[in-house]
């Protein structure tokens, strides 16, 4: 990269597209977020690593980033809910809010 700053807006838009696509939706490709795999799991289950690994496999730009640049965090939201956040270099967006991210100019 020419400069040291990341275009986090563009990365969030890539992730939003990936999350909006179910796995195997594109013919001949496993591209897509296994978001439904997050359901019906114990709230203490460590599924973030597998989710991030699939994201890195499907989005080569994210795979090229240094380790620790993209992380997932969860916060308890009541007795039986968790809010999951994706963090890129200190910028956080919840998975629920990524649906509002729209494709813009690059």
Helices and strands as residue ranges (DSSP letters): H 8-20, G 35-38, H 48-58, H 60-63, E 70-76, E 82-88, E 91-94, G 97-100
